[in-house]
Amino acid sequence: MRFHGLTWDHPRGFNALAAAAEGVAPRGLLSWCKQPLVGFESHPIGDLAAQFDLLVLDHPHIGEAVALGCVRPLDQVFSPEELATWSAGTVGAAMASYFWQGSQWALPLDFATQVAARRADLAPELPDTWDDVLRLSKHRSVALSLAGPHAGICFFSLALSFGQEPGGDHLIDDATGAAALDVMTQLHAVAPAGSEKLNPIDLLETMATSEAIAYVPLVYGYVNYAVPAADRRPVAFGDAPRGPRGRRGSVLGGTGIALTTRASPTAELLEHVRWLMSDEAQLGFIPQHDGQPSARRAWRDNAVNRIWRDFYRNTLTTAEQAWLRPRYDGYISFQTEAGALIRDGLAKRARSRTTLTRLREAWRRSRRSARGPLT
């Protein structure tokens, strides 16, 4: 039996999986296709699950996938001991992000969160606080990650830095929301033209191949850009800026590997998934094939960090405290709408109260229409 998986179109998302399918798994067991990043972030999960046996997905898709009944609880195919071992060994909330309503719906193949990125030759010092970021923006090119859902995600991270986790009926209180939007407004006003249209990959590509952007305070880390290449300079990664209460606000990303209900997994397929979560894969094979492992041991490993210019060690503090987004059915649509509302507010220099009102309306609307729990 041959299984078909879908991942996302970037070396970090594809190379290790494809190489493992060809060189580690039994011949002919598994093949991988890929979709653009925008599809990974927002494509309806039910459409994808109808076509593929394995899906690489983001944890906020879980509520929608469970409501549709299109992914398989992994408690049915892996033992409690295995799940507990993987949970204890992953960075931050990586494993917990795919545990929802009493079942494990995916395994954290890859870990990422928003961190700071800079060209060390253009911005020699890493800003420690948001006040430091604002000062840097007065004499260096500083950009925000605002494309697609990322404007909303950046707003949440700032709120976390200022001491509040988004949630409840009100989403964010007035003072915290205004403080977060004020920082975004100041940075948006001086950001390089067109940078608000760049997704995280494009932001990092621009940093690596030009001098247009010196620093981005919050962008999903891509280890591939930490090392130089023939056509690009290295990007230095570090912890996200901290707020007045000391928290380095960041929103958990990364990817999990899920089995769809259309698949009837064989022992060979399950053994291959186990191998992807093993130390052999996480500390060796995946980092050697452009991947970004979820195992804490890999993030602390001297050999892994030596290869990738301390990407992992320099961002681990932020990674361990990254915020777990809601996973209710409908959150993905809200996240997309929130990004558009914030971009519109920034472009029009709208009052923070106006933008917050629109965000809360979208939040409440998405929760009213949800199928299932609002967590």
Phi, psi and chi 1 to 4 in degrees:
 res  aa     phi    psi   chi1   chi2   chi3   chi4
   1 MET       -  135.0  179.8  178.7  -66.3      -
   2 ARG  -108.5  132.3 -173.0  174.2 -177.0   86.8
   3 PHE  -106.4  152.5  -64.0   93.1      -      -
   4 HIS  -123.7  128.5  -58.0  -80.4      -      -
   5 GLY  -117.8  157.3      -      -      -      -
   6 LEU  -125.7  126.9  179.1   69.0      -      -
   7 THR  -126.6 -162.9 -175.1      -      -      -
   8 TRP  -115.1  155.5   48.6  -66.2      -      -
   9 ASP   -85.3   80.9 -172.7    9.7      -      -
  10 HIS  -160.3  147.8 -172.6  -91.1      -      -
  11 PRO   -50.4  -37.9  -29.7   36.0      -      -
  12 ARG   -63.8  -33.3 -167.4 -173.9  111.5 -160.0
  13 GLY   -90.7  -22.3      -      -      -      -
  14 PHE  -113.9  -42.4  179.8   75.1      -      -
  15 ASN   -59.5  -48.0  -72.7    3.8      -      -
  16 ALA   -65.8  -41.0      -      -      -      -
  17 LEU   -64.3  -44.6  -71.5  174.1      -      -
  18 ALA   -66.1  -42.1      -      -      -      -
  19 ALA   -65.3  -38.7      -      -      -      -
  20 ALA   -68.3  -37.6      -      -      -      -
  21 ALA   -64.4  -34.2      -      -      -      -
  22 GLU   -84.0  -37.5  -71.4  -64.5  -41.3      -
  23 GLY  -111.6  -11.6      -      -      -      -
  24 VAL  -116.9  -48.1  177.5      -      -      -
  25 ALA   -68.2  156.4      -      -      -      -
  26 PRO   -54.1  142.0  -25.7   34.7      -      -
  27 ARG   -55.7  130.1 -176.5  175.8  -61.8  -83.3
  28 GLY    80.8    4.1      -      -      -      -
  29 LEU   -72.5  -39.9  175.8   70.7      -      -
  30 LEU  -149.2  140.5  176.1   61.9      -      -
  31 SER  -132.8  152.5   63.2      -      -      -
  32 TRP  -120.3  133.6  -73.7   97.1      -      -
  33 CYS  -106.9  170.3  -62.7      -      -      -
  34 LYS  -138.8  151.4   49.0 -168.9  174.5 -178.9
  35 GLN  -124.1  158.5   63.3  173.2  -27.6      -
  36 PRO   -62.6  160.2  -19.3   30.8      -      -
  37 LEU   -56.2  -39.0  178.8   63.6      -      -
  38 VAL   -63.4  -33.6   65.6      -      -      -
  39 GLY   -68.4  -41.3      -      -      -      -
  40 PHE   -59.3  -38.7  167.8   75.4      -      -
  41 GLU   -77.1  -29.6  -68.1  174.1  -21.8      -
  42 SER  -142.3   -5.1   59.4      -      -      -
  43 HIS   -67.1  137.6 -167.0   97.0      -      -
  44 PRO   -54.4  125.2  -26.9   35.1      -      -
  45 ILE   -67.1  -30.9 -156.6   73.3      -      -
  46 GLY   -62.7  -38.1      -      -      -      -
  47 ASP   -61.8  -42.1  -70.9   -8.0      -      -
  48 LEU   -71.3  -41.1  -56.3  177.5      -      -
  49 ALA   -65.7  -25.5      -      -      -      -
  50 ALA   -72.4  -15.9      -      -      -      -
  51 GLN  -109.2  -18.7  -56.3  172.8   56.6      -
  52 PHE  -131.4  155.9  -66.1   93.1      -      -
  53 ASP   -89.4  -32.1  -55.4  -61.3      -      -
  54 LEU  -126.4  138.0  -62.6   93.3      -      -
  55 LEU  -124.6  133.3  -70.3 -179.3      -      -
  56 VAL   -93.3  118.0  171.9      -      -      -
  57 LEU  -137.4  168.9   46.2   72.8      -      -
  58 ASP   -97.7  146.8 -161.8    1.5      -      -
  59 HIS   -60.9  -29.8   65.6  -93.2      -      -
  60 PRO   -64.8  -11.0  -26.3   38.0      -      -
  61 HIS   -77.9   -9.8  -75.6  -78.7      -      -
  62 ILE   -61.8  -45.5  -67.3  -62.3      -      -
  63 GLY   -58.9  -43.6      -      -      -      -
  64 GLU   -64.1  -43.8  179.2 -174.0   -0.9      -
  65 ALA   -63.9  -40.7      -      -      -      -
  66 VAL   -69.2  -41.0  173.3      -      -      -
  67 ALA   -59.8  -35.0      -      -      -      -
  68 LEU   -83.8  -11.9  -65.9  170.6      -      -
  69 GLY    66.3   34.5      -      -      -      -
  70 CYS  -107.1   -1.5   64.2      -      -      -
  71 VAL  -123.3  153.5  -68.2      -      -      -
  72 ARG   -96.5  132.8 -177.4 -177.6  -60.1  -85.2
  73 PRO   -62.4  127.2  -16.1   28.5      -      -
  74 LEU   -76.8  -13.2  -63.0 -175.8      -      -
  75 ASP   -60.1  -21.7  -38.5   68.3      -      -
  76 GLN   -77.8  -20.0  -64.7  179.0   -5.5      -
  77 VAL  -123.0  -14.1  -66.4      -      -      -
  78 PHE  -122.6  149.9  -62.7  111.4      -      -
  79 SER   -76.9  156.8   71.8      -      -      -
  80 PRO   -56.9  -34.5  -24.1   33.7      -      -
  81 GLU   -66.3  -42.2  -67.0   76.6   18.6      -
  82 GLU   -62.6  -46.4  -72.7  176.7  -55.5      -
  83 LEU   -62.6  -40.7  -63.8  174.5      -      -
  84 ALA   -65.5  -39.7      -      -      -      -
  85 THR   -63.7  -46.2  -63.3      -      -      -
  86 TRP   -63.4  -39.9  -68.4  -32.8      -      -
  87 SER   -61.9  -44.5 -178.1      -      -      -
  88 ALA   -67.3  -24.7      -      -      -      -
  89 GLY   -97.6   -2.6      -      -      -      -
  90 THR   -96.6  160.5   51.1      -      -      -
  91 VAL   -72.5  135.2  174.7      -      -      -
  92 GLY    49.5 -131.8      -      -      -      -
  93 ALA   -94.8   23.1      -      -      -      -
  94 ALA   -55.8  -53.8      -      -      -      -
  95 MET   -71.0  -41.6 -174.6   76.7  166.3      -
  96 ALA   -61.9  -25.9      -      -      -      -
  97 SER   -66.3  -21.6   68.3      -      -      -
  98 TYR  -104.9    7.8  -59.9  101.9      -      -
  99 PHE   -99.4  119.6 -176.3   84.0      -      -
 100 TRP  -149.0  130.8 -167.2   68.8      -      -
 101 GLN    52.9   43.7  -62.1  -56.1  -58.2      -
 102 GLY    84.8    3.7      -      -      -      -
 103 SER  -136.0  155.4  -69.0      -      -      -
 104 GLN   -96.5  120.2 -170.3   74.9   36.3      -
 105 TRP  -104.8  -12.8  -60.9   99.3      -      -
 106 ALA  -159.6  165.0      -      -      -      -
 107 LEU  -113.0  138.4  -62.4  177.2      -      -
 108 PRO   -76.1   91.1   29.6  -34.9      -      -
 109 LEU   -69.8  -35.5 -179.4   69.0      -      -
 110 ASP  -138.1  146.3  164.1  -73.1      -      -
 111 PHE  -125.0  136.6 -173.8   94.4      -      -
 112 ALA  -152.6  153.8      -      -      -      -
 113 THR  -150.9  169.9 -164.6      -      -      -
 114 GLN   -70.6  129.7  -67.2  165.1  -59.1      -
 115 VAL  -135.4  177.8  -65.6      -      -      -
 116 ALA   -89.4  142.5      -      -      -      -
 117 ALA  -130.0  139.1      -      -      -      -
 118 ARG  -151.9  155.6   65.1 -168.7  168.7   97.0
 119 ARG   -87.9  111.1  -84.2  -82.9  -61.9  -88.5
 120 ALA   -62.1  -26.3      -      -      -      -
 121 ASP   -75.8  -21.8   55.1  -32.3      -      -
 122 LEU  -100.1  -29.1  -56.4  177.7      -      -
 123 ALA  -134.7   83.2      -      -      -      -
 124 PRO   -61.5  -32.5  -22.7   34.0      -      -
 125 GLU  -103.1  135.3  -60.3  -64.0  -34.5      -
 126 LEU   -81.9  118.7  176.6   68.6      -      -
 127 PRO   -59.5  137.4  -24.5   35.1      -      -
 128 ASP   -94.0  -35.0 -177.3   49.1      -      -
 129 THR  -123.7  169.0   68.9      -      -      -
 130 TRP   -67.7  -30.4  -80.1  104.2      -      -
 131 ASP   -62.8  -39.0  -74.7  -17.8      -      -
 132 ASP   -62.5  -38.8  -66.5  -23.4      -      -
 133 VAL   -62.2  -46.2  173.6      -      -      -
 134 LEU   -62.6  -38.8  -68.0  172.7      -      -
 135 ARG   -64.8  -41.7  -78.9 -169.1  -72.7  -89.5
 136 LEU   -60.9  -37.7  179.2   66.9      -      -
 137 SER   -65.4  -14.5   71.0      -      -      -
 138 LYS   -78.3  -17.3  -62.5 -177.5 -174.1  -53.4
 139 HIS  -138.5    4.3   57.9   91.0      -      -
 140 ARG  -136.6  156.0  -68.5  -71.8 -172.8  -90.0
 141 SER   -78.6  112.7   52.7      -      -      -
 142 VAL  -116.5  129.8  174.9      -      -      -
 143 ALA  -119.9  152.4      -      -      -      -
 144 LEU  -102.8  152.1  -71.0  171.7      -      -
 145 SER   -89.6  104.3 -179.1      -      -      -
 146 LEU  -122.4  -10.4  -61.8  178.2      -      -
 147 ALA   -69.1  151.9      -      -      -      -
 148 GLY    54.3 -131.9      -      -      -      -
 149 PRO   -77.5   -5.4   31.3  -37.1      -      -
 150 HIS   -73.5  -22.9  -63.1  -77.8      -      -
 151 ALA   -62.9  -43.2      -      -      -      -
 152 GLY   -66.9  -39.5      -      -      -      -
 153 ILE   -65.9  -39.9  -66.1  171.6      -      -
 154 CYS   -62.2  -42.6 -179.1      -      -      -
 155 PHE   -59.2  -44.3  170.5   71.6      -      -
 156 PHE   -62.0  -41.1  -70.1  153.8      -      -
 157 SER   -64.2  -40.1  -68.8      -      -      -
 158 LEU   -64.1  -41.9  -86.9  156.5      -      -
 159 ALA   -59.3  -41.0      -      -      -      -
 160 LEU   -62.1  -41.6  -68.6  160.2      -      -
 161 SER   -62.2  -32.8  -67.5      -      -      -
 162 PHE   -89.6    7.1  -68.8  133.8      -      -
 163 GLY   107.3    7.0      -      -      -      -
 164 GLN  -130.7  134.3 -174.1 -176.7    6.8      -
 165 GLU   -88.4  129.5  -67.1 -162.0   -1.8      -
 166 PRO   -60.7  147.1  -21.2   33.4      -      -
 167 GLY   154.4 -173.2      -      -      -      -
 168 GLY    68.5 -171.1      -      -      -      -
 169 ASP   -73.8  -26.9 -174.6   61.8      -      -
 170 HIS   -93.2  -10.9 -146.3   50.6      -      -
 171 LEU    70.0  -66.1 -177.6   61.5      -      -
 172 ILE  -143.5  139.4  -63.4  -72.2      -      -
 173 ASP   -74.0  163.4   66.3   44.4      -      -
 174 ASP   -59.6  -45.9  -71.6  -14.3      -      -
 175 ALA   -66.0  -44.9      -      -      -      -
 176 THR   -67.2  -44.1  -56.5      -      -      -
 177 GLY   -61.3  -41.6      -      -      -      -
 178 ALA   -66.4  -39.8      -      -      -      -
 179 ALA   -63.8  -42.9      -      -      -      -
 180 ALA   -64.6  -45.8      -      -      -      -
 181 LEU   -67.6  -30.7  -71.5  171.6      -      -
 182 ASP   -64.0  -44.4  177.8   62.2      -      -
 183 VAL   -62.2  -45.2  170.3      -      -      -
 184 MET   -62.1  -39.4  -65.0 -178.7   73.9      -
 185 THR   -63.6  -44.7  -62.5      -      -      -
 186 GLN   -62.6  -42.0  -68.6 -176.1   63.2      -
 187 LEU   -73.6  -37.6  -66.4  175.0      -      -
 188 HIS   -61.9  -35.0 -179.9  -97.0      -      -
 189 ALA   -65.8  -26.1      -      -      -      -
 190 VAL  -114.6    5.1  -62.9      -      -      -
 191 ALA   -69.2  151.2      -      -      -      -
 192 PRO   -56.9  138.6  -25.2   34.7      -      -
 193 ALA   -57.0  133.0      -      -      -      -
 194 GLY    85.7  -10.2      -      -      -      -
 195 SER   -66.4  -23.4   60.3      -      -      -
 196 GLU   -68.7  -12.1   74.0  -78.9   -2.9      -
 197 LYS   -95.2   -3.3  -60.6  176.7 -177.9  178.5
 198 LEU   -93.1  128.6  -57.4  177.8      -      -
 199 ASN   -74.1  172.7   67.4   31.3      -      -
 200 PRO   -54.3  -41.9  -30.4   37.9      -      -
 201 ILE   -63.3  -43.9  -64.2  171.0      -      -
 202 ASP   -67.3  -35.7  -68.1  -25.4      -      -
 203 LEU   -60.7  -47.9  -82.1  171.2      -      -
 204 LEU   -67.5  -36.1  -65.2  170.4      -      -
 205 GLU   -64.0  -41.7 -172.5   70.5   23.9      -
 206 THR   -63.9  -42.0  -61.1      -      -      -
 207 MET   -60.9  -41.1  -67.2 -177.3   76.4      -
 208 ALA   -76.3  -24.2      -      -      -      -
 209 THR  -113.9    0.4   58.0      -      -      -
 210 SER  -151.8  178.7   75.5      -      -      -
 211 GLU  -107.5   22.4  -61.9 -172.0   -4.0      -
 212 ALA   -72.7  -28.8      -      -      -      -
 213 ILE  -131.2  124.0  -59.4  172.1      -      -
 214 ALA   -93.0  -29.8      -      -      -      -
 215 TYR  -156.6  139.6  174.1   76.5      -      -
 216 VAL  -128.7  120.5 -178.4      -      -      -
 217 PRO   -73.2  -28.3   23.9  -32.2      -      -
 218 LEU  -141.3  109.3  -70.1  168.6      -      -
 219 VAL  -152.0  143.2   64.1      -      -      -
 220 TYR   -62.4  127.4  -79.4  100.4      -      -
 221 GLY   -70.9  136.4      -      -      -      -
 222 TYR  -125.8  107.2  -77.4   76.3      -      -
 223 VAL   -58.3  -26.5   68.8      -      -      -
 224 ASN   -58.7  -29.0  -37.7   82.0      -      -
 225 TYR   -86.0   -2.9  -70.5   97.4      -      -
 226 ALA   -76.5  -16.2      -      -      -      -
 227 VAL  -114.7  149.1  -63.9      -      -      -
 228 PRO   -72.7  156.6   26.1  -33.3      -      -
 229 ALA  -136.7  174.9      -      -      -      -
 230 ALA   -59.5  -32.3      -      -      -      -
 231 ASP  -111.4   13.0   57.6  -13.8      -      -
 232 ARG  -156.0  154.2   66.3 -179.3 -169.5 -136.3
 233 ARG   -87.6  156.5  -57.8  -72.1  -67.0  -86.5
 234 PRO   -73.6  149.3   26.8  -34.9      -      -
 235 VAL  -105.7  130.4  174.4      -      -      -
 236 ALA   -91.1  131.6      -      -      -      -
 237 PHE  -110.8  145.0  -67.0   88.8      -      -
 238 GLY  -151.6  179.6      -      -      -      -
 239 ASP   -63.4  149.2  -77.1  -43.0      -      -
 240 ALA   -63.5  155.5      -      -      -      -
 241 PRO   -62.6  149.9  -18.8   30.8      -      -
 242 ARG  -100.3  153.8   60.0 -179.0  173.9   86.8
 243 GLY   -92.0 -172.8      -      -      -      -
 244 PRO   -64.3  -21.0   18.3  -30.5      -      -
 245 ARG   -98.1    5.2  -60.7 -173.2 -177.2 -177.6
 246 GLY    96.2   -9.8      -      -      -      -
 247 ARG   -79.6  139.3  179.8  166.2 -177.5  175.3
 248 ARG   -95.1   89.1  -60.7 -169.7 -175.8  -82.3
 249 GLY   -63.9  131.9      -      -      -      -
 250 SER  -160.0  149.5 -177.5      -      -      -
 251 VAL  -108.8  124.3  173.0      -      -      -
 252 LEU   -58.8  136.1 -179.8   66.0      -      -
 253 GLY  -122.9 -126.3      -      -      -      -
 254 GLY    79.5 -178.6      -      -      -      -
 255 THR  -137.3  152.5   63.5      -      -      -
 256 GLY  -120.6  157.2      -      -      -      -
 257 ILE  -107.9  122.7 -172.6  167.5      -      -
 258 ALA  -119.3  152.2      -      -      -      -
 259 LEU  -101.1  128.9  -64.2  171.5      -      -
 260 THR   -82.7  162.0   67.4      -      -      -
 261 THR   -75.1  -10.5   48.8      -      -      -
 262 ARG   -77.0  -16.3   77.8  167.8 -131.3  155.4
 263 ALA   -90.2  144.9      -      -      -      -
 264 SER  -114.7   89.4  -63.0      -      -      -
 265 PRO   -64.7  134.8   22.5  -32.5      -      -
 266 THR   -90.0  168.0   62.0      -      -      -
 267 ALA   -58.9  -36.5      -      -      -      -
 268 GLU   -67.0  -39.7  -69.9   81.3    5.7      -
 269 LEU   -66.6  -44.5 -180.0   65.4      -      -
 270 LEU   -63.5  -37.1  -63.7  178.8      -      -
 271 GLU   -65.7  -35.4 -167.8   58.2   33.5      -
 272 HIS   -67.5  -40.5 -175.1   62.4      -      -
 273 VAL   -63.3  -41.6  173.4      -      -      -
 274 ARG   -57.2  -42.5  -73.3 -173.1 -178.5   95.4
 275 TRP   -63.3  -38.5 -179.3   83.5      -      -
 276 LEU   -60.9  -27.4  -69.9  170.6      -      -
 277 MET   -92.4   -2.2  -65.2  -63.6  -66.0      -
 278 SER   -78.1  163.3   70.4      -      -      -
 279 ASP   -61.0  -37.5  -79.3   -5.3      -      -
 280 GLU   -56.8  -44.1  179.1 -175.4   -5.0      -
 281 ALA   -77.4  -46.0      -      -      -      -
 282 GLN   -70.5  -35.6  -69.0  -79.2  -43.3      -
 283 LEU   -95.0  -14.9  -84.6   75.3      -      -
 284 GLY  -123.4  -73.8      -      -      -      -
 285 PHE   -61.1  -48.5 -168.6   91.1      -      -
 286 ILE   -65.3  -50.3  -71.1  175.3      -      -
 287 PRO   -61.3  -30.7  -23.1   33.2      -      -
 288 GLN   -74.7  -12.5  -68.8  164.2    8.7      -
 289 HIS  -120.4   39.9  -70.6   82.4      -      -
 290 ASP    71.5    9.1  -59.5  -51.4      -      -
 291 GLY   -87.2  171.2      -      -      -      -
 292 GLN  -127.7   92.5 -153.8  159.9  -73.5      -
 293 PRO   -65.7  161.5   24.9  -34.4      -      -
 294 SER   -99.4  -10.2   65.9      -      -      -
 295 ALA   -74.6  130.1      -      -      -      -
 296 ARG   -59.9  -36.3 -174.6  179.5  -67.9  106.3
 297 ARG   -58.9  -36.8  -77.1 -170.9   59.8 -165.4
 298 ALA   -67.5  -38.9      -      -      -      -
 299 TRP   -68.2  -24.9  -78.0   60.6      -      -
 300 ARG   -98.2   -7.6  -68.6  174.6  170.4  169.1
 301 ASP   -70.6  130.7 -173.4   79.1      -      -
 302 ASN   -64.9  -39.6  -71.4  -27.5      -      -
 303 ALA   -67.5  -42.8      -      -      -      -
 304 VAL   -62.8  -44.9  172.1      -      -      -
 305 ASN   -67.5  -32.3  -84.5  -76.0      -      -
 306 ARG   -64.9  -40.4 -172.9  162.3   48.7 -110.0
 307 ILE   -66.2  -40.5  -66.2  168.6      -      -
 308 TRP  -106.9   29.1  -63.0  106.9      -      -
 309 ARG    52.3   43.2  -62.8  169.4   68.9   97.7
 310 ASP    62.2   23.9  -75.2  -28.8      -      -
 311 PHE   -51.9  -48.5  168.9   91.2      -      -
 312 TYR   -71.1  -49.4  -62.5  101.1      -      -
 313 ARG   -61.0  -38.2 -177.5  177.6  -69.8  114.9
 314 ASN   -77.1  -10.2  -70.5  -14.7      -      -
 315 THR  -121.9    4.3   58.2      -      -      -
 316 LEU   -65.2  -36.8 -177.3   57.6      -      -
 317 THR   -58.8  -46.5  -63.3      -      -      -
 318 THR   -63.7  -42.9  -60.3      -      -      -
 319 ALA   -60.5  -40.2      -      -      -      -
 320 GLU   -68.3  -23.7  -68.4  -79.3   23.7      -
 321 GLN  -113.3   14.9   60.5 -170.4   33.0      -
 322 ALA   -62.1  143.3      -      -      -      -
 323 TRP   -80.6  135.1 -179.6   63.8      -      -
 324 LEU   -85.8  117.3  176.2   59.6      -      -
 325 ARG   -70.0  158.5  -78.6  171.8  -78.0  174.3
 326 PRO   -59.9  154.2  -22.2   33.4      -      -
 327 ARG  -124.1   13.0  -68.9  155.0  -66.5  175.8
 328 TYR   -63.9  154.0   68.1   84.1      -      -
 329 ASP   -62.2  116.4  173.4   42.2      -      -
 330 GLY   113.6  -11.6      -      -      -      -
 331 TYR   -63.7  -39.0  172.9   78.6      -      -
 332 ILE   -58.2  -43.2  -72.5  -69.1      -      -
 333 SER   -64.0  -41.4  -65.1      -      -      -
 334 PHE   -61.6  -44.0  163.0   73.3      -      -
 335 GLN   -59.4  -41.7 -178.7  176.2  -94.4      -
 336 THR   -64.7  -45.3  -59.4      -      -      -
 337 GLU   -65.4  -39.7 -175.2  175.5    0.1      -
 338 ALA   -60.4  -41.7      -      -      -      -
 339 GLY   -59.9  -43.4      -      -      -      -
 340 ALA   -66.3  -39.8      -      -      -      -
 341 LEU   -64.8  -41.0  -69.8  173.2      -      -
 342 ILE   -70.2  -42.0  -69.4  174.0      -      -
 343 ARG   -59.5  -42.7  -82.0 -167.3  -55.8  -81.9
 344 ASP   -62.9  -43.6 -176.3   64.5      -      -
 345 GLY   -63.4  -40.9      -      -      -      -
 346 LEU   -65.9  -42.6  -67.5  173.1      -      -
 347 ALA   -64.2  -36.1      -      -      -      -
 348 LYS   -93.0   -0.5  -64.9  176.7  178.6  176.7
 349 ARG    52.2   45.4  -60.4 -171.7   67.3   84.3
 350 ALA   -68.8  155.6      -      -      -      -
 351 ARG   -64.5  144.0  -63.3  173.6   58.9 -166.3
 352 SER   -59.2  -35.8   61.9      -      -      -
 353 ARG   -61.0  -38.7 -176.9  177.6  -63.5  -83.8
 354 THR   -64.6  -47.1  -60.3      -      -      -
 355 THR   -64.7  -41.3  -59.4      -      -      -
 356 LEU   -63.1  -40.3  -75.9  170.4      -      -
 357 THR   -60.8  -44.3  -63.7      -      -      -
 358 ARG   -65.8  -39.1  -61.9  174.3   72.7 -168.5
 359 LEU   -63.8  -43.5  -74.1  170.0      -      -
 360 ARG   -65.5  -37.8  -72.6  171.4 -177.4  145.2
 361 GLU   -62.2  -43.9  -70.8  171.8   -9.3      -
 362 ALA   -65.5  -41.6      -      -      -      -
 363 TRP   -59.2  -50.4  170.2 -105.1      -      -
 364 ARG   -66.5  -36.7  -68.8  165.0 -178.1  156.3
 365 ARG   -63.9  -42.3 -170.4  166.6   55.9 -111.3
 366 SER   -66.2  -36.0   73.8      -      -      -
 367 ARG   -74.5  -33.7  -72.8  160.0   66.6   85.2
 368 ARG   -64.7  -32.2  -75.4 -164.4  -59.8  -90.2
 369 SER   -91.9   -1.3   62.2      -      -      -
 370 ALA   -67.2  142.7      -      -      -      -
 371 ARG   -97.8  107.6  -63.5  163.5  -69.0 -174.2
 372 GLY   107.2 -170.0      -      -      -      -
 373 PRO   -63.4  153.6  -19.5   31.7      -      -
 374 LEU  -101.4   53.0  -62.9  175.7      -      -
 375 THR  -123.4      -   57.1      -      -      -
